[in-house]
Amino acid sequence: MKAVLPFDDEGADLETVGGKGASLARLSRAGLPVPGGFHITTAAYREFTAGFREQLAEAAVRHDTSRDASHDTVRDASRDTARDAAGHPTRVAELFERREMPPGLAAEIRAAYDALGDGRAVVAVRSSATAEDLPDMSFAGQQDTYLGVERDGLLDAVKRCWASLWNERAVAYREHNGVPHDDVALAVVVQELVDADAAGVMFTADPVTGARDRTVVNASWGLGEAVVGGQVTPDTVVVSGGAVAETRIGDKAVMTARVPGGTRERPVPAELRHRPVLDDQQAVRLAELGSRIQELYGTPMDVEWARRDGELFILQARPITNLAPEVEEWNDSLKGGELWTAGNLGEAIPDVMTPATWSFVRLFIHEAMHASTLPGFDLVGNIGGRFYMNLSVTFSIARALGMESRLGAVEQVFGKLPPGLDVPLLTTSRWEIIRRTLPMALNLRRRVRDNLRGMPAFLATSQRRCEELRARIAATATGPELAALWADEIEPHLVTACRMLEAAGRQGGATLVWTRDKLRRLVGEVEAEAMLTGAGAGGELASLGPVTGLARLAAGEIDRDTWARTYGHRGPHEFEVSLPRPGEDPAWIDAALAGLRDAAEGTRALLERQKEARDAAWERFARRYPRRVARMRERVRRWNQVVRDREATRSEVIRAFWVLRAFVVRAGELTGHGDDLFFLHLEEILAVLRGSSGPLARVPVRRATYERYAALPPYPALIVGPFDPVRWAADPDRRGDVYDARGASAPAADTVTGFPGAPGVVEGVVRVLSGPEDGERLRAGEILVTTLTNVGWTPMFPRAAAVVTDMGAPLSHASIVARELGIPAVVGTGNATMRLRDGDRVRVDGERGTVELLP
């Protein structure tokens, strides 16, 4: 093997010239703009170390046996890594320094140098190990590099590079990664040092998000060492689709500059610190070079580059190690500056959704809220995989129709807006909004009337129909057969269920809001809430069904199969089709029964106590307003009917989602792709059922995207404008109540206040729960504090002395269930989980909507 090779020599491979050298050889042979240079091969290293390899091996063994000692002992063992002939400790560097370069080898290295720049070149001397820059492992930075080297210092720099193969970092790194010391040797790359006016690094895929369609360029003034070494905050330029997509100008305080005999860090001149290093044309040219390099290697690359007098050079390239999986961006907030809320339906859909679930939710919204949509604008959105509703659309329609006075009803459904939050409105003109909404408004009454006529029959047959559909799904034998069943029977049933929910929610207009407000004005908060309870008196209230059903199961009045068929579709994650329903999971029923055992009788006692309070409140009302009793009882009866119908139809929609889950599970079984199909959209699932394999290529990306978003904490309840969930989660000062991209958010409140969800005053100890899966931590008589609740939390309510939530409104789940059970509740606080901790003692006032921290 030759001791010295030209950069583009065909024999310059990993074994011969190490990882860095092999990469430069590959780039040079491909015609990329690599500064000239040559390789000093591993044969030269082995020739030089032939006389003291045993001492080097001893150094490695001493380091290995020192790993269980203190940090200082390990460090000393890796520095004092051998002994001289007299038995005295000596450093590895001294072993290399004491030995002269063999004359023939020295002459060959100098000759190669003299061929560069007529013997006057200034070069970079870089270590290149044989276990370096591999696709699954990077030794970058473990060995040494010397910049600004001239002829007289060349041989000494080469020996110091060789010695760095045995420094503390390199030895420890090989031990950690299981690389035998005998398997490595060191080559050296000698390369003309570009006297760069700018330099940096380039990633041909986004190293944070893994996005393969984004090239990220870091740039600073001078040589690139300040960027690589992290001494400077560089500019960051993102190139996508052949154009600059994003530019962030860094505070470039220092730069690496060439000086006689080497390099030095110097302050960047004031006029350059905040000036862009690259213009758009240069950034795009760099990205094009990066694309060529990635194509050459077939993998995303980490590239070091330099610029001199407008000319670009490639200094190094290595595969990006530990690259985040490629992900998609699920983020409708990026479309504009609207106000989004996770209130109401966001409470029912609290999880990051799989693509299959999002497909079904979009279909659900189209049918169940079709009359509220404004053509051309998104009423609902997917922000980081989570469900949000666009309040800017709602407010804009109300403003256009002259209904601002009724916007108070929005708060009772979606929750309070923080004081001073200016709702951004759509830029569409008032007349254009009226033109688009008028046809829907005219059609709404007919839709509701027609569907209300069919509601009793639907509610009477829905459970049986869903059981039939799940049985039909299980019996399908082929993918096309299941696809046909979707079109002929499954989708039509889902559409019907959604339209029934729309009709139930819209019957009686604003009855839910107006009746409550009227009663509160007449008799006050406590009396009004007592009079409005009893929605289940004329039939079981669906939100309470799971807990009353568990009480009946615990008492032996029904069996487990009956509970599973009747209530097993309801749970904390009932919209997410990738997760089992409680009715599918015997362990879920066991855990719920265990948690309810002490509270089963308590549930009935709470309901009976609330009935007594309701009857007493009506007696007082009758004495005070004898002429209004009959009319008010009819309005409240209507209130309760609307609540009951809305809850019942919502329950049947969720039962239909159990059918949707069965559909996707069976699709995975028939196609052999299992749970991969949860990461496809509906139309893609149908394509796979009909024989196409194309959509499956997106599964790894979708799965990685889902896992990325699911690892983040729940996002703020209110979002204004473009929102980046990953950056928000990384901010130690992030807020969980509101995010305003305009930078106009009011300071977070120090007190915990919200909507009066259910009246009553109680003192107790706080228990903060992140999810219903932590329910066993809630002890009887504690104050349940959490971000939100839905029907899956209901079995915990009888144990709680009171309920406090960040999200919610008077018509949210927590309020309805707490009122029915007579449990004080404060909802929509925005900050309860931020301000309260386990063990805090508080006073919850459900009439005033306050939570007071007690000494």
Secondary structure, DSSP 8 states (H G I E B T S, - for coil): --SEEETT-TT--HHHHHHHHHHHHHHHHTT-----EEEE-HHHHHHHHTTSHHHHHHHHHHHHHTTTS-HHHHHHHHHS-EE-TTS-EE-HHHHHHHS---HHHHHHHHHHHHTTGGGT--EEEEEEETT-SBTTB--TTSS-EEEEE-GGGHHHHHHHHHHGGGSHHHHHHHHHHT--GGG--EEEEEEE----SEEEEEESS-TTT--TT-EEEEEEEBBTHHHHTT-S--EEEEEETTEEEEEE-----EEEEEETTEEEEEE--HHHHTS-SS-HHHHHHHHHHHHHHHHHHTS-EEEEEEEETTEEEEEEEEE-TT--------BGGGG-S-EEE-STHHHHS-S---HHHHHHHHHHHHHHSGGG--TTS-SEEEETTEEEEEHHHHHHHHHHTT-GGGTHHHHHHH----TT------SS-HHHHHHHHHHHHHHHHHHHHHHHHHHHHHHHHHHHHHHHHHHHHHH--SHHHHHHHIIIIIHHHHHHHHHHHHHHHHTTTTHHHHHHHHHHHHH-HHHHHHHH--TTTTS--GGGHHHHHHHHHHTTSS-HHHHHHHHTT-STTTT-TTS--GGG-HHHHHHHHHHHTTTHHHHHHHHHHHHHHHHHHHHHHHHH-GGGHHHHHHHHHHHHHHHHHHHHHHHHHHHHHHHHHHHHHHHHHHHT-GGGGGGS-HHHHHHHHTT--GGGGGHHHHHHHHHHHHTS----SEEES---HHHHHH-TT--SSEEETTS------SSEE-EEEE--EEEEEEEE-SSGGGGGG--TT-EEEES---GGGGGGGGG-SEEEESS--TTSHHHHHHHHHT--EEE--S-HHHH--TT-EEEEETTTTEEEE--
